[in-house]
Structures are given as structure tokens and as C-alpha cells.
């Protein structure tokens, strides 16, 4: 096997799991942003998936509760929902949108050492970015921004 083999295989996996996260995001109930997440176990098997939305039994978002230009506080994040439906450690997270600080902490707590995402977190504040980067550096988490072709 050549050196290109593993990297091509790795890129294929990234592509497949990011596309799965995109499909899951279609189920999101937030009006502002639909996010999907796929979690892999350390051995590479699928551990869980999730999307953002209202808590079970609560009403979904409406244009009055969330929309462009305002932060939605009504929904659980995709990462939070995916973590809630799996047991044991997780190794890699594929997320349509870059995780916030709270989700980063939750992912790291469960063992994440690699996060792959499509869209950057555009409205992250400087203090939140510094804290998140400190956590990522401390735990040696790979933070990978990819685009799909």
C-alpha cells in the first residue's frame, strides 16, 4: 500500500460521515440554523447521530423564538443530542457547523480527539475562542475544517 492510500481512505471517510451529518441536519427544527452530528467510537464504528431541535415534548422553533440575527436559545444542539443517545467513549465527531464552547467541553469529556466540521462558527467571541482553543490544545484534539467537493 502506498502512502496515498490511507490519506485517500481517510478523506473518503470524512466525506461520507460529513454527508451523513448533513442529512441528519435536515431533521433540525431550528429556524435559524439546522445542524447535524455523527459520532464515531474510538474504533471507527458509528456511535450515534443527532440534530438540533427542541427538547422532547416542547414546541419547535418559530420565527418569533428564533431567526436570523438572533441566537436561538430554544433548541438543544446536535452534539448534545448525539451524545445523549450513545454510551461509552467517542473518538471523532463530524458536525455540519463548528461546535460552540459548551459542546466542545461535552465532546472532550466523552473522549473526542478529532472534530471535523463544514462551516465555521461565525459569531464566536474572542474570549470563547481563546478558551476553546486552550481546551483543544490541552487535550490534543484535532480541529479540522473541511469542505465537500
N, C-alpha and C positions, 0 to 999 in steps of 0.2 A: 504494500500500500504506500502511496506517495504522501508527502506532507500535505498536499492539497486535499486529499480525501477527507480527513477529519474536519477540516475547516469547512469544506463544502457540505458535509453531513450536518455539522453544527448550524450552518446558515439555513439549511433546509428545515431543521427542527425549529429554529427561531421563526422562520416564515410560517410554518404550519401552526405553531402554538399562538403566534400573534394573530393570525387569521381566525383561529378559534375564539380568541378573546374579542375580536371584532364582531363575530357572530353573536356571542353572548351579550355584547353591549346593546344589540338591537332590542333586547328584552328590558333594558333600563327604563325606569318610569320617571326620571328627572326630565323636566322640560328644558333645562339649560344645557346639560351635557350627559350623554349616555356613555358609560364606562363598563368595560368587561375585563375579567381577570381569569387567568388559568394558572393554577399552582401545580408544580411538579414535586414529587418526593425526591429525596437525595439520589435515589437510584434511577431517576428519569421518568418514572411512571406518573400518570396523571393522578393527582391527589384530590383536586376539587376545581370548581369553577364558580364564578359569581358575577353579578352585575349590580349596579347601583339602583336603589329603589327604596320605597317607604317600608317601614317595619311591617311585619305581617299583621293584617287587620286594620292598619291605618290607611287613610286615604292617600292616593297617589298625588304627586305634584300637580299644581295648576299654574297657569300664568300669574296668578296672584301670589302664590307661595314661592315661586322661583322663576327666573327668567334671565334674559341677557342683562349683563351689567350688575347683577347681584349674586351673592354667594348663596347656594342652596343649603339650608340647614335642616331640611326635611327628610333627606334620604340617608340611608346607610351606604357607605362606599363599597365598591365592588370587591376590593381587597378584604374588607371586614366581613362581607357576606361569604366570600370564598373560604376564608379562614374558619368561619363558624360552621362550615359543613365538611370539615376534614379533621382527622385525628393525626397525631404524631407530627414529626418534623417535616418541614418543606424545604426544598433546596433552591428552586427557581420560581420566579413569578413573571408571567407575561401579562402586561397590562396595556390597555389602549392608551391610557394617559398617565403621565409620570405621577407616582404616589406622593401624597402630602406627608408632612412630618408625622402625624398620628398613625397613618397607615404604614409608613416606613418603620416606625417603632414596633408595631404589631407584627409585621413581617419578620423583622430581625429577631424578635422574641421567639418566633417559631422556627428559626434556623435558616432563614433565607440568606444565601450568599451571592445571589445573582438576580438582578431585576432588569427585564428587557421591556421597553415601552416605545410607543409610536409618537405620541405628542408630548412636548414639554409642558410643564406646569407654568403657564404664562404669568399668573398673578402671584407667584410665591414672593414673600417678602424677604429682605436681606437677612434678618435675624433667623427666620425659619430655614433658609437655605444654609446658613452657616451651621446651625445645629444639626440639620440633616446630614450635611457633609461630614461633620465630626463623627456622627454615629456610623456612617458608611465607612469612613476611614478606620475607625476603631475596630470594627468587625470584619474589615476586608471585603466588603460587599462590592461586587462588580455592578456598575450602574450603566446600562447600555441603551443608548438612544438609537433606534433603527428606523429605517423607512422601508416600506414594502414596494417592490417594483411592480 
